[in-house]
């Protein structure tokens, strides 16, 4: 009974990422929070809109700017059962990018679809 | 005059403002998230190409590499390293950082 109550208490969390990866700390902080939260068995989705799509760009090498390259860490999300990754199609197109340019498999969806996904959440955390 | 831009052109209007105020023959150096302006086939690349007709545009290579954009730079944008950054500062009378 108690277990059932706990299971039904699982909330739907959406992490909404809108910032490019290295110019500010937001992207790295978001990724760390997603990984921490993944340990709490919630229903997690991660969306990348606007400049947030740059977080997933292949070929990042941060040796020259002496910052941590956290882009390979997105590939670990699957191991934490975080598999619902949504990327805004319009944002990719405006930036000359396609799904093949990203480090992980994602679902490329319209901004309209992301708006629907947002409506469906209990909690949205914005980075 | 040397102008530097460190914000993404898709997030702020910094690049566009810089171009509006950069006079013929000025140099524009893209750094940090500003380097995204140097990428080809984007929604703003036509504006950048138009700007290249009257200003020189440079992009800091370590910042392009950090963002995975090093192989996507449009023709006409010149890449510089940190030493090149210093040279640009020395060569120009004043530096305007568009923050």
Backbone of each chain as ProteinMPNN parsed JSONL, in Angstrom:
{"seq_chain_A": "XXXXXXXXXXXXXXXXXXXXXXXXXXXXXXXXXXXXXXXXXXXXXXXXXXXXXXXXXXXXXXXXXXXXXXXXXXXXXXXXXXXXXXXXXXXXXXXXXXXXXXXXXXXXXXXXXXXXXXXXXXXXXXX", "coords_chain_A": {"N_chain_A": [[0.839, -1.2, 0.0], [1.838, 1.244, 0.926], [3.974, 1.379, -0.801], [2.666, 1.577, -3.236], [1.486, 4.042, -3.005], [3.753, 5.58, -3.008], [4.707, 5.106, -5.596], [2.712, 6.257, -7.152], [3.192, 8.789, -6.515], [5.208, 9.659, -8.059], [6.47, 12.261, -9.949], [6.064, 14.247, -12.923], [8.783, 15.569, -14.413], [10.197, 18.251, -16.205], [13.093, 19.326, -17.737], [14.124, 22.273, -18.997], [16.128, 23.499, -21.42], [17.796, 26.339, -22.566], [20.137, 27.619, -23.243], [23.353, 28.265, -24.719], [26.306, 26.117, -24.519], [28.94, 26.875, -23.206], [29.359, 29.584, -22.632], [27.924, 30.483, -20.447], [27.143, 29.171, -17.133], [24.871, 27.71, -17.024], [24.125, 25.426, -18.67], [25.802, 23.301, -17.87], [25.14, 23.196, -15.146], [22.442, 22.469, -15.323], [22.628, 19.919, -16.483], [23.913, 18.557, -14.415], [21.984, 18.694, -12.409], [19.924, 17.224, -13.592], [21.113, 14.685, -13.654], [21.428, 14.171, -10.92], [18.76, 14.284, -10.046], [17.783, 12.12, -11.421], [18.322, 9.971, -9.891], [16.22, 9.776, -8.182], [14.027, 8.421, -9.162], [11.987, 9.72, -10.722], [9.677, 10.844, -13.273], [11.291, 11.769, -15.925], [11.886, 14.287, -18.335], [13.813, 15.892, -20.881], [14.292, 18.919, -22.469], [15.519, 20.724, -25.29], [15.763, 23.874, -26.421], [15.892, 26.753, -28.61], [19.05, 28.372, -28.264], [19.826, 26.315, -26.65], [20.021, 23.94, -28.059], [22.587, 23.829, -28.957], [24.02, 22.673, -26.914], [24.148, 19.993, -27.358], [25.765, 19.637, -29.527], [27.925, 17.887, -31.711], [31.505, 17.203, -31.637], [32.682, 18.964, -29.808], [35.422, 20.469, -28.213], [37.175, 21.32, -25.515], [39.71, 21.962, -24.691], [41.253, 24.185, -25.448], [39.987, 26.356, -24.196], [40.16, 25.772, -21.615], [38.106, 24.679, -19.993], [35.689, 22.398, -18.578], [34.76, 19.754, -20.708], [31.68, 18.829, -21.033], [30.04, 17.605, -22.808], [30.184, 14.813, -23.627], [28.907, 13.624, -21.49], [26.166, 13.716, -21.836], [25.609, 11.425, -23.156], [25.52, 9.567, -21.169], [23.081, 9.79, -19.996], [21.151, 7.977, -20.772], [21.819, 5.671, -19.34], [20.868, 6.342, -16.898], [18.233, 6.043, -17.197], [17.108, 8.25, -18.385], [15.609, 9.038, -21.038], [13.919, 10.487, -22.57], [14.427, 12.802, -24.623], [14.046, 15.883, -26.04], [14.28, 17.911, -28.911], [14.152, 21.122, -30.303], [12.936, 21.573, -33.469], [12.812, 23.912, -35.136], [14.779, 25.476, -33.986], [17.108, 24.007, -34.473], [17.17, 24.148, -37.288], [17.405, 26.93, -37.764], [19.979, 27.273, -36.948], [21.527, 25.904, -38.703], [21.862, 23.208, -38.228], [21.464, 19.594, -37.919], [19.797, 16.536, -36.91], [21.8, 14.623, -37.107], [24.03, 15.963, -36.302], [24.204, 15.871, -33.613], [25.144, 14.687, -30.3], [23.744, 12.635, -29.065], [20.984, 10.267, -29.509], [17.912, 11.779, -30.252], [14.557, 13.103, -29.952], [13.398, 14.952, -32.473], [11.384, 17.694, -32.483], [8.577, 19.905, -33.139], [8.294, 23.356, -32.062], [5.754, 23.808, -31.214], [4.968, 21.231, -30.393], [6.698, 20.899, -28.235], [5.631, 22.805, -26.569], [3.232, 21.537, -25.94], [4.219, 19.333, -24.538], [5.257, 20.654, -22.348], [2.905, 21.534, -21.107], [2.027, 19.181, -20.074], [3.417, 18.571, -17.787], [4.32, 18.132, -14.256], [6.262, 19.561, -12.945], [8.42, 22.116, -14.049], [11.71, 22.795, -14.763], [13.793, 25.433, -15.401], [16.533, 26.289, -17.39]], "CA_chain_A": [[0.0, 0.0, 0.0], [2.727, 2.394, 1.003], [4.751, 1.408, -2.034], [1.798, 2.081, -4.303], [1.35, 5.483, -2.798], [5.01, 6.186, -3.45], [4.796, 5.021, -7.052], [1.809, 7.232, -7.757], [3.693, 10.116, -6.192], [6.223, 10.047, -9.04], [6.015, 13.438, -10.693], [6.657, 14.472, -14.244], [9.724, 16.696, -14.408], [10.809, 18.655, -17.473], [14.231, 20.247, -17.677], [14.062, 23.053, -20.229], [17.443, 24.117, -21.638], [17.73, 27.331, -23.643], [21.379, 28.388, -23.342], [24.529, 27.639, -25.318], [26.967, 25.377, -23.449], [30.129, 27.27, -22.45], [29.381, 31.02, -22.32], [27.396, 30.604, -19.086], [27.228, 27.917, -16.387], [23.532, 27.098, -17.001], [24.023, 24.111, -19.309], [26.458, 22.324, -17.001], [24.332, 23.074, -13.925], [21.24, 21.721, -15.687], [22.992, 18.515, -16.666], [24.194, 17.99, -13.097], [20.708, 18.536, -11.692], [19.223, 16.102, -14.231], [21.754, 13.435, -13.214], [21.103, 13.992, -9.495], [17.322, 13.997, -9.944], [17.523, 10.809, -12.019], [18.454, 8.981, -8.815], [14.997, 9.767, -7.374], [12.957, 7.695, -9.85], [10.879, 10.535, -11.215], [9.457, 10.753, -14.719], [12.103, 12.905, -16.372], [12.076, 14.65, -19.743], [14.738, 17.004, -21.057], [14.058, 19.592, -23.746], [16.534, 21.673, -25.723], [15.155, 24.826, -27.344], [16.744, 27.912, -28.885], [20.485, 28.08, -28.196], [20.025, 25.069, -25.905], [20.367, 22.827, -28.96], [24.052, 23.804, -29.084], [24.605, 21.837, -25.856], [24.289, 18.62, -27.858], [26.548, 19.615, -30.769], [29.099, 17.003, -31.788], [32.804, 17.793, -31.961], [33.142, 19.971, -28.853], [36.736, 20.207, -27.613], [37.332, 22.523, -24.69], [41.09, 22.104, -24.219], [41.721, 25.544, -25.722], [39.417, 27.367, -23.289], [40.439, 25.277, -20.26], [36.884, 24.398, -19.244], [35.304, 20.996, -18.686], [33.897, 19.378, -21.821], [30.668, 17.926, -20.47], [29.133, 17.086, -23.849], [30.058, 13.338, -23.639], [28.07, 13.187, -20.373], [24.778, 13.535, -22.298], [25.462, 10.023, -23.576], [25.292, 8.76, -19.964], [21.7, 9.965, -19.517], [20.437, 6.725, -21.043], [22.117, 4.748, -18.23], [20.045, 6.771, -15.763], [16.85, 5.966, -17.69], [16.616, 9.528, -18.922], [15.625, 8.758, -22.487], [13.021, 11.4, -23.281], [15.157, 14.021, -24.966], [13.351, 16.571, -27.129], [15.03, 19.029, -29.478], [13.285, 21.969, -31.124], [13.284, 21.522, -34.892], [13.035, 25.251, -35.678], [16.068, 25.959, -33.46], [18.16, 23.322, -35.24], [17.189, 24.678, -38.661], [17.919, 28.309, -37.752], [21.411, 27.228, -36.655], [22.203, 25.096, -39.724], [22.183, 21.895, -37.649], [20.465, 18.534, -38.082], [19.877, 15.501, -35.881], [23.096, 13.938, -37.261], [25.088, 16.779, -35.697], [24.048, 15.826, -32.151], [25.911, 13.61, -29.654], [22.857, 11.558, -28.592], [19.72, 10.17, -30.226], [16.882, 12.626, -29.649], [13.351, 13.257, -30.729], [13.31, 16.32, -32.989], [9.955, 18.024, -32.514], [8.266, 21.321, -33.352], [8.114, 24.176, -30.853], [4.367, 23.549, -30.826], [4.967, 19.955, -29.662], [7.364, 21.149, -26.945], [4.638, 23.526, -25.761], [2.306, 20.52, -25.429], [4.952, 18.55, -23.536], [5.333, 21.513, -21.147], [1.577, 21.508, -20.473], [1.809, 17.847, -19.518], [4.345, 18.334, -16.669], [4.038, 18.622, -12.9], [7.3, 20.526, -12.58], [9.347, 22.498, -15.117], [12.896, 23.497, -14.266], [14.276, 26.185, -16.552], [17.957, 26.657, -17.372]], "C_chain_A": [[0.88, 1.259, 0.0], [3.523, 2.555, -0.292], [3.938, 1.983, -3.193], [1.658, 3.591, -4.22], [2.602, 6.198, -3.29], [5.102, 6.227, -4.962], [3.927, 6.088, -7.712], [2.261, 8.668, -7.475], [4.785, 10.572, -7.162], [5.696, 11.198, -9.885], [6.717, 13.528, -12.036], [7.488, 15.754, -14.205], [10.21, 16.98, -15.825], [11.939, 19.635, -17.19], [14.299, 20.954, -19.022], [15.362, 23.847, -20.39], [17.409, 25.073, -22.819], [19.055, 28.073, -23.861], [22.501, 27.577, -23.993], [25.456, 27.123, -24.209], [28.073, 26.047, -22.637], [30.177, 28.742, -22.023], [28.833, 31.329, -20.933], [27.432, 29.221, -18.442], [25.91, 27.116, -16.449], [23.495, 25.664, -17.53], [24.619, 23.022, -18.422], [25.65, 22.102, -15.722], [23.084, 22.231, -14.192], [21.543, 20.232, -15.788], [23.243, 17.846, -15.314], [22.912, 17.751, -12.306], [19.911, 17.368, -12.275], [19.788, 14.776, -13.721], [21.444, 13.148, -11.741], [19.65, 13.561, -9.356], [16.992, 12.611, -10.473], [17.596, 9.706, -10.967], [17.17, 8.85, -8.006], [13.783, 9.17, -8.066], [11.744, 8.547, -10.19], [10.75, 10.341, -12.73], [10.1, 11.982, -15.374], [12.108, 13.065, -17.893], [13.055, 15.817, -19.796], [14.489, 17.609, -22.436], [15.164, 20.613, -24.016], [15.9, 22.593, -26.763], [16.107, 26.01, -27.542], [18.209, 27.523, -28.876], [20.793, 26.819, -27.385], [20.412, 23.899, -26.794], [21.88, 22.713, -29.144], [24.707, 22.913, -28.035], [24.933, 20.445, -26.381], [25.167, 18.528, -29.105], [27.736, 18.669, -30.66], [30.378, 17.828, -31.96], [33.292, 18.867, -31.012], [34.47, 19.546, -28.24], [37.172, 21.429, -26.84], [38.756, 22.746, -24.174], [41.571, 23.553, -24.33], [41.168, 26.599, -24.783], [39.512, 26.931, -21.823], [39.186, 25.182, -19.39], [36.55, 22.927, -19.443], [34.436, 20.785, -19.931], [32.884, 18.359, -21.308], [29.768, 17.32, -21.537], [29.078, 15.553, -23.908], [29.117, 12.816, -22.547], [26.608, 13.003, -20.781], [24.53, 12.087, -22.728], [25.2, 9.106, -22.384], [23.846, 8.838, -19.48], [20.889, 8.681, -19.673], [20.624, 5.727, -19.893], [21.322, 5.1, -16.971], [18.558, 6.754, -16.114], [16.254, 7.323, -18.046], [16.713, 9.415, -20.443], [14.702, 9.682, -23.281], [13.72, 12.734, -23.505], [14.489, 14.645, -26.186], [14.171, 17.763, -27.596], [14.122, 19.799, -30.432], [13.788, 22.02, -32.569], [13.625, 22.909, -35.47], [14.397, 25.799, -35.225], [17.231, 25.319, -34.204], [18.304, 23.969, -36.612], [17.792, 26.077, -38.707], [19.429, 28.335, -37.566], [22.179, 26.343, -37.632], [22.581, 23.711, -39.23], [21.092, 20.881, -37.985], [20.689, 17.503, -36.973], [21.233, 14.78, -35.912], [24.237, 14.697, -36.585], [25.081, 16.694, -34.175], [24.698, 14.576, -31.555], [25.06, 12.438, -29.178], [21.622, 11.454, -29.49], [18.662, 10.993, -29.497], [15.631, 12.548, -30.495], [13.293, 14.729, -31.166], [11.838, 16.648, -33.19], [9.758, 19.526, -32.725], [8.174, 22.052, -32.008], [6.708, 23.958, -30.291], [4.262, 22.283, -29.97], [5.62, 20.134, -28.288], [6.408, 21.89, -26.011], [3.637, 22.536, -25.158], [2.955, 19.692, -24.321], [5.052, 19.344, -22.225], [4.018, 21.478, -20.37], [1.354, 20.237, -19.657], [2.628, 17.571, -18.244], [3.764, 18.738, -15.32], [5.001, 19.74, -12.526], [8.15, 20.835, -13.808], [10.499, 23.263, -14.482], [13.59, 24.128, -15.469], [15.724, 26.602, -16.386], [18.322, 27.405, -18.648]], "O_chain_A": [[0.697, 2.183, -0.793], [3.722, 3.656, -0.806], [4.439, 2.756, -4.01], [1.704, 4.305, -5.222], [2.532, 7.265, -3.9], [5.514, 7.228, -5.548], [4.328, 6.732, -8.682], [1.792, 9.622, -8.095], [5.238, 11.715, -7.105], [4.612, 11.115, -10.463], [7.794, 12.971, -12.25], [6.975, 16.853, -13.996], [10.588, 16.064, -16.556], [11.759, 20.636, -16.496], [14.504, 20.321, -20.058], [15.658, 24.745, -19.603], [17.045, 24.69, -23.931], [19.087, 29.061, -24.595], [22.579, 26.359, -23.832], [25.408, 27.624, -23.085], [28.141, 25.797, -21.433], [30.958, 29.102, -21.142], [29.225, 32.317, -20.313], [27.713, 28.224, -19.107], [25.85, 25.979, -15.98], [22.9, 24.787, -16.905], [24.025, 21.959, -18.241], [25.492, 20.969, -15.267], [22.717, 21.381, -13.38], [20.816, 19.396, -15.252], [22.834, 16.706, -15.095], [22.772, 16.738, -11.621], [19.29, 16.609, -11.531], [19.036, 13.856, -13.397], [21.221, 11.996, -11.369], [19.338, 12.605, -8.646], [16.028, 11.99, -10.026], [17.005, 8.639, -11.133], [17.035, 7.911, -7.221], [12.649, 9.372, -7.631], [10.605, 8.134, -9.968], [11.616, 9.745, -13.371], [9.534, 13.076, -15.375], [12.307, 12.102, -18.633], [13.119, 16.628, -18.872], [14.477, 16.901, -23.443], [15.67, 21.269, -23.106], [15.542, 22.15, -27.855], [17.011, 26.233, -26.738], [18.582, 26.478, -29.409], [21.914, 26.313, -27.435], [21.064, 22.962, -26.332], [22.394, 21.637, -29.448], [25.827, 22.444, -28.236], [25.87, 19.797, -25.914], [25.3, 17.449, -29.683], [28.451, 18.651, -29.658], [30.338, 18.988, -32.371], [34.212, 19.612, -31.347], [34.625, 18.406, -27.802], [37.501, 22.459, -27.428], [38.986, 23.61, -23.327], [42.214, 24.076, -23.42], [41.801, 27.636, -24.583], [39.022, 27.61, -20.921], [39.198, 25.549, -18.215], [37.061, 22.285, -20.361], [33.497, 21.541, -20.178], [33.194, 17.176, -21.168], [28.828, 16.594, -21.211], [28.014, 15.014, -24.213], [28.591, 11.708, -22.654], [25.883, 12.229, -20.155], [23.405, 11.59, -22.674], [24.71, 7.991, -22.56], [23.431, 8.037, -18.643], [20.059, 8.343, -18.83], [19.686, 5.021, -19.522], [21.129, 4.261, -16.091], [17.735, 7.362, -15.429], [15.037, 7.508, -18.009], [17.76, 9.663, -21.04], [14.703, 9.664, -24.512], [13.621, 13.658, -22.698], [14.379, 14.012, -27.236], [14.69, 18.53, -26.785], [13.419, 19.213, -31.255], [14.908, 22.452, -32.843], [14.604, 23.057, -36.201], [15.078, 26.493, -35.979], [18.215, 25.984, -34.528], [19.409, 24.295, -37.046], [18.597, 26.379, -39.588], [20.091, 29.29, -37.97], [23.358, 26.061, -37.414], [23.514, 23.101, -39.75], [19.957, 21.244, -38.292], [21.647, 17.593, -36.205], [21.75, 14.377, -34.87], [25.296, 14.124, -36.328], [25.869, 17.372, -33.516], [24.793, 13.54, -32.213], [25.59, 11.359, -28.914], [21.25, 12.422, -30.153], [18.534, 10.913, -28.275], [15.635, 12.005, -31.6], [13.158, 15.629, -30.338], [11.135, 15.987, -33.954], [10.678, 20.315, -32.509], [7.997, 21.432, -30.96], [6.497, 23.927, -29.079], [3.563, 22.262, -28.957], [5.145, 19.582, -27.295], [6.381, 21.632, -24.808], [3.239, 22.678, -24.001], [2.33, 19.389, -23.304], [4.944, 18.779, -21.136], [4.01, 21.403, -19.142], [0.598, 20.224, -18.685], [2.552, 16.478, -17.683], [2.852, 19.561, -15.236], [4.627, 20.723, -11.887], [8.555, 19.923, -14.529], [10.298, 24.243, -13.765], [13.93, 23.443, -16.433], [16.101, 27.193, -15.374], [19.474, 27.8, -18.825]]}, "seq_chain_B": "XXXXXXXXXXXXXXXXXXXXXXXXXXXXXXXXXXXXXXXXXXXXXXXXXXXXXXXXXXXXXXXXXXXXXXXXXXXXXXXXXXXXXXXXXXXXXXXXXXX", "coords_chain_B": {"N_chain_B": [[39.258, 50.567, -35.726], [38.602, 48.123, -33.241], [36.084, 45.792, -32.718], [34.529, 43.718, -30.296], [32.547, 40.804, -29.889], [30.648, 38.888, -27.728], [28.363, 37.405, -27.342], [25.759, 35.074, -28.228], [24.321, 35.394, -31.453], [21.752, 34.617, -31.714], [20.6, 34.827, -29.322], [20.946, 37.347, -28.234], [20.923, 40.83, -29.345], [23.414, 41.7, -29.866], [25.481, 41.216, -31.832], [24.241, 42.169, -34.171], [23.833, 44.833, -33.441], [26.474, 45.667, -33.137], [27.367, 45.455, -35.793], [25.847, 47.418, -36.941], [27.036, 49.704, -35.932], [29.674, 49.485, -36.646], [32.207, 50.884, -38.505], [33.212, 51.255, -41.976], [35.928, 49.213, -42.83], [36.561, 48.517, -40.242], [37.451, 46.124, -37.638], [35.986, 43.104, -36.558], [35.82, 41.012, -33.872], [34.875, 37.84, -33.026], [34.081, 36.237, -30.062], [33.843, 33.78, -27.373], [30.405, 32.94, -26.87], [29.796, 34.462, -29.02], [30.973, 33.441, -31.298], [29.201, 31.818, -32.63], [28.015, 33.318, -34.586], [29.661, 33.117, -36.739], [29.115, 30.842, -38.101], [28.193, 28.952, -40.982], [25.279, 28.799, -43.163], [23.134, 29.501, -41.44], [20.253, 31.141, -39.919], [21.064, 33.735, -39.8], [23.247, 34.023, -41.41], [23.356, 35.317, -43.857], [23.273, 38.025, -43.172], [25.724, 38.237, -41.936], [27.446, 37.705, -44.029], [26.868, 39.93, -45.6], [27.873, 41.915, -43.938], [30.54, 41.337, -44.093], [31.314, 42.588, -46.388], [32.075, 45.137, -45.735], [33.473, 45.151, -43.311], [36.181, 43.508, -41.513], [35.971, 40.224, -40.364], [36.711, 38.267, -37.608], [37.211, 35.153, -35.857], [37.537, 33.556, -32.724], [39.485, 30.781, -32.489], [39.822, 28.743, -30.385], [37.4, 29.093, -29.015], [35.529, 28.422, -30.967], [36.177, 25.724, -31.32], [35.6, 24.696, -28.782], [32.89, 24.718, -28.882], [32.266, 23.0, -30.884], [32.119, 23.979, -33.461], [34.099, 24.381, -35.288], [34.444, 23.35, -37.88], [32.489, 24.506, -39.353], [32.596, 27.057, -40.191], [31.887, 30.015, -42.02], [32.963, 31.04, -45.325], [35.353, 33.637, -45.604], [35.386, 34.549, -43.012], [37.927, 35.006, -40.713], [40.131, 32.94, -38.819], [41.493, 33.19, -35.554], [44.039, 32.683, -33.021], [44.768, 32.895, -29.433], [47.047, 34.504, -29.389], [46.729, 35.849, -31.763], [44.483, 37.314, -31.155], [45.55, 39.117, -29.286], [47.292, 40.464, -31.021], [45.42, 41.748, -32.703], [44.264, 43.536, -30.897], [46.454, 45.148, -30.338], [46.983, 46.217, -32.845], [44.865, 47.93, -33.351], [43.392, 51.154, -32.668], [41.448, 51.569, -30.708], [39.294, 49.617, -28.587], [36.118, 48.271, -28.717], [33.995, 46.611, -26.689], [31.213, 44.78, -27.159], [28.942, 44.07, -24.953]], "CA_chain_B": [[38.671, 50.198, -34.433], [38.281, 46.694, -33.064], [34.866, 45.476, -31.959], [34.414, 42.312, -29.922], [31.183, 40.349, -29.606], [30.779, 37.625, -26.982], [27.05, 36.779, -27.107], [25.161, 34.398, -29.38], [23.441, 36.29, -32.223], [20.38, 34.099, -31.644], [20.123, 35.073, -27.969], [20.97, 38.803, -28.002], [21.099, 41.568, -30.596], [24.75, 42.299, -29.768], [26.188, 41.182, -33.12], [23.547, 43.061, -35.098], [24.131, 46.204, -33.001], [27.88, 45.894, -33.475], [27.473, 45.659, -37.245], [25.22, 48.71, -37.232], [27.932, 50.786, -35.545], [31.049, 49.261, -37.116], [32.434, 51.637, -39.743], [33.954, 50.603, -43.049], [37.332, 48.943, -42.526], [36.757, 48.079, -38.857], [37.601, 44.688, -37.406], [35.044, 42.548, -35.583], [36.324, 39.728, -33.376], [33.853, 37.035, -32.346], [34.642, 35.397, -28.999], [32.851, 33.07, -26.534], [29.218, 32.557, -27.639], [29.746, 35.274, -30.238], [31.485, 32.697, -32.464], [28.107, 31.183, -33.384], [27.699, 34.179, -35.733], [30.558, 32.779, -37.848], [28.713, 29.558, -38.688], [27.485, 29.09, -42.271], [23.934, 28.216, -43.339], [22.21, 29.77, -40.336], [19.244, 32.147, -40.256], [21.645, 35.083, -39.86], [24.523, 34.022, -42.143], [23.3, 36.339, -44.929], [23.64, 39.311, -42.55], [27.166, 38.21, -41.676], [28.094, 37.854, -45.339], [26.71, 41.337, -46.001], [28.8, 42.693, -43.107], [31.91, 41.065, -44.56], [31.618, 43.495, -47.501], [32.69, 46.386, -45.278], [34.347, 44.97, -42.141], [36.859, 42.215, -41.399], [35.433, 39.466, -39.228], [37.588, 37.229, -37.076], [36.592, 34.338, -34.798], [38.563, 32.937, -31.876], [39.43, 29.345, -32.768], [39.542, 27.899, -29.213], [35.972, 29.17, -28.682], [34.818, 27.614, -31.978], [36.443, 24.307, -31.027], [34.879, 24.324, -27.555], [31.464, 24.587, -29.227], [32.099, 22.045, -31.986], [31.747, 24.735, -34.664], [35.311, 24.71, -36.035], [34.356, 22.95, -39.291], [31.253, 25.07, -39.922], [32.788, 28.507, -40.334], [31.639, 30.472, -43.391], [34.084, 31.64, -46.046], [35.511, 35.073, -45.385], [35.678, 34.792, -41.594], [39.294, 34.547, -40.431], [40.293, 32.368, -37.478], [42.691, 33.603, -34.809], [44.241, 32.076, -31.702], [44.875, 33.95, -28.423], [48.1, 35.447, -29.792], [46.109, 36.675, -32.801], [43.583, 38.219, -30.4], [46.416, 40.179, -28.763], [47.747, 41.258, -32.174], [44.314, 42.61, -33.14], [44.125, 44.615, -29.913], [47.604, 46.045, -30.494], [46.908, 46.884, -34.16], [43.782, 48.91, -33.45], [43.521, 52.281, -31.745], [40.522, 51.43, -29.578], [38.519, 48.379, -28.597], [34.757, 48.373, -28.188], [33.437, 45.298, -26.35], [29.754, 44.8, -27.126], [28.604, 43.051, -23.958]], "C_chain_B": [[38.382, 48.705, -34.406], [37.033, 46.557, -32.206], [34.928, 44.016, -31.528], [32.963, 42.011, -29.54], [31.278, 38.997, -28.912], [29.434, 36.941, -26.694], [26.536, 36.121, -28.378], [24.229, 35.354, -30.116], [21.986, 35.837, -32.193], [19.742, 34.402, -30.281], [20.004, 36.568, -27.68], [21.132, 39.504, -29.352], [22.491, 42.198, -30.695], [25.487, 42.342, -31.108], [25.575, 42.187, -34.09], [23.815, 44.526, -34.741], [25.563, 46.576, -33.36], [28.016, 46.238, -34.951], [26.894, 47.025, -37.637], [26.191, 49.873, -36.972], [29.369, 50.625, -36.055], [31.239, 49.972, -38.452], [33.255, 50.824, -40.719], [35.423, 50.396, -42.633], [37.598, 48.546, -41.082], [36.972, 46.57, -38.797], [36.605, 44.264, -36.328], [35.58, 41.183, -35.172], [35.219, 39.027, -32.582], [34.531, 36.137, -31.33], [33.504, 34.762, -28.198], [31.627, 32.697, -27.387], [29.032, 33.402, -28.901], [30.166, 34.507, -31.476], [30.366, 32.013, -33.254], [27.705, 32.024, -34.605], [28.524, 33.798, -36.96], [30.134, 31.526, -38.608], [27.907, 29.769, -39.98], [26.105, 28.428, -42.212], [23.029, 28.376, -42.117], [21.212, 30.839, -40.786], [19.826, 33.559, -40.315], [22.881, 35.134, -40.764], [24.532, 35.02, -43.308], [23.71, 37.714, -44.386], [25.149, 39.386, -42.328], [27.926, 38.386, -42.993], [28.01, 39.3, -45.834], [27.702, 42.213, -45.223], [30.242, 42.541, -43.583], [32.309, 41.957, -45.737], [32.308, 44.762, -47.006], [33.518, 46.283, -43.995], [35.069, 43.626, -42.231], [36.288, 41.493, -40.188], [36.389, 38.322, -38.879], [36.815, 36.413, -36.035], [37.694, 33.614, -34.041], [38.433, 31.416, -31.941], [39.173, 28.477, -31.533], [38.063, 27.93, -28.811], [35.117, 28.413, -29.695], [34.959, 26.133, -31.659], [35.664, 23.835, -29.801], [33.427, 24.01, -27.871], [31.213, 23.64, -30.377], [31.792, 22.702, -33.318], [32.93, 24.984, -35.61], [35.24, 24.35, -37.52], [33.156, 23.557, -40.006], [31.375, 26.554, -40.207], [32.607, 28.926, -41.796], [32.904, 31.067, -43.998], [34.14, 33.128, -45.743], [35.771, 35.434, -43.939], [37.055, 34.206, -41.297], [39.421, 34.052, -38.992], [41.585, 32.874, -36.843], [42.786, 32.811, -33.507], [44.412, 33.218, -30.687], [45.947, 34.982, -28.774], [47.566, 36.392, -30.869], [45.16, 37.709, -32.213], [44.405, 39.422, -29.904], [46.896, 41.078, -29.905], [46.659, 42.225, -32.634], [44.145, 43.802, -32.192], [45.233, 45.649, -30.101], [47.482, 46.866, -31.78], [45.868, 48.001, -34.215], [43.858, 49.948, -32.339], [42.628, 52.117, -30.513], [39.765, 50.114, -29.723], [37.148, 48.65, -27.996], [34.236, 46.945, -27.944], [31.923, 45.414, -26.244], [29.283, 43.705, -26.19], [27.109, 42.807, -23.905]], "O_chain_B": [[37.976, 48.109, -35.404], [36.937, 47.127, -31.119], [35.338, 43.161, -32.313], [32.261, 42.839, -28.957], [31.902, 38.069, -29.427], [29.373, 36.006, -25.896], [26.847, 36.567, -29.482], [23.433, 36.05, -29.486], [21.091, 36.58, -32.596], [18.533, 34.261, -30.097], [19.092, 37.007, -26.98], [21.435, 38.872, -30.364], [22.721, 43.104, -31.496], [26.05, 43.372, -31.48], [26.283, 42.954, -34.742], [24.002, 45.36, -35.626], [25.822, 47.682, -33.834], [28.697, 47.197, -35.314], [27.393, 47.689, -38.546], [26.179, 50.881, -37.678], [30.184, 51.535, -35.908], [30.522, 49.699, -39.415], [33.904, 49.843, -40.353], [36.067, 51.322, -42.141], [38.741, 48.264, -40.724], [36.715, 45.844, -39.758], [36.407, 44.957, -35.33], [35.772, 40.303, -36.012], [34.704, 39.559, -31.599], [35.434, 35.371, -31.666], [32.346, 35.158, -28.33], [31.784, 32.196, -28.5], [28.2, 33.081, -29.749], [29.773, 34.862, -32.587], [30.557, 31.665, -34.42], [27.121, 31.498, -35.552], [28.144, 34.112, -38.088], [30.722, 31.188, -39.636], [27.052, 30.653, -40.054], [25.816, 27.617, -41.332], [22.246, 27.48, -41.801], [21.313, 31.372, -41.891], [19.176, 34.478, -40.814], [23.506, 36.188, -40.876], [25.591, 35.51, -43.698], [24.408, 38.47, -45.061], [25.77, 40.434, -42.501], [28.915, 39.116, -43.063], [28.962, 39.825, -46.412], [28.295, 43.136, -45.782], [31.05, 43.466, -43.494], [33.492, 42.076, -46.055], [33.044, 45.4, -47.759], [34.2, 47.241, -43.631], [34.625, 42.72, -42.937], [36.139, 42.081, -39.116], [36.804, 37.537, -39.732], [35.882, 36.916, -35.409], [38.657, 33.124, -34.633], [37.432, 30.839, -31.518], [38.372, 27.546, -31.616], [37.528, 26.933, -28.327], [34.097, 27.827, -29.331], [33.988, 25.379, -31.72], [35.136, 22.723, -29.777], [32.804, 23.162, -27.232], [30.072, 23.483, -30.81], [31.258, 22.052, -34.217], [32.798, 25.698, -36.603], [35.91, 24.983, -38.336], [32.838, 23.171, -41.131], [30.374, 27.233, -40.438], [33.116, 28.265, -42.702], [33.795, 31.533, -43.288], [33.11, 33.794, -45.638], [36.315, 36.501, -43.653], [37.315, 33.041, -41.597], [38.89, 34.663, -38.064], [42.623, 32.973, -37.497], [41.788, 32.339, -32.963], [44.222, 34.383, -31.037], [45.792, 36.172, -28.5], [47.9, 37.577, -30.892], [45.05, 38.83, -32.71], [44.012, 40.576, -30.076], [46.908, 42.303, -29.775], [46.942, 43.388, -32.923], [43.914, 44.929, -32.63], [44.996, 46.855, -30.034], [47.827, 48.048, -31.81], [45.979, 48.914, -35.033], [44.319, 49.671, -31.232], [43.018, 52.488, -29.406], [39.615, 49.574, -30.819], [37.037, 49.193, -26.897], [34.06, 46.174, -28.887], [31.41, 46.074, -25.34], [29.226, 42.538, -26.578], [26.646, 41.979, -23.121]]}, "name": "protein", "num_of_chains": 2, "seq": "XXXXXXXXXXXXXXXXXXXXXXXXXXXXXXXXXXXXXXXXXXXXXXXXXXXXXXXXXXXXXXXXXXXXXXXXXXXXXXXXXXXXXXXXXXXXXXXXXXXXXXXXXXXXXXXXXXXXXXXXXXXXXXXXXXXXXXXXXXXXXXXXXXXXXXXXXXXXXXXXXXXXXXXXXXXXXXXXXXXXXXXXXXXXXXXXXXXXXXXXXXXXXXXXXXXXXXXXXXXXXXXXXX"}
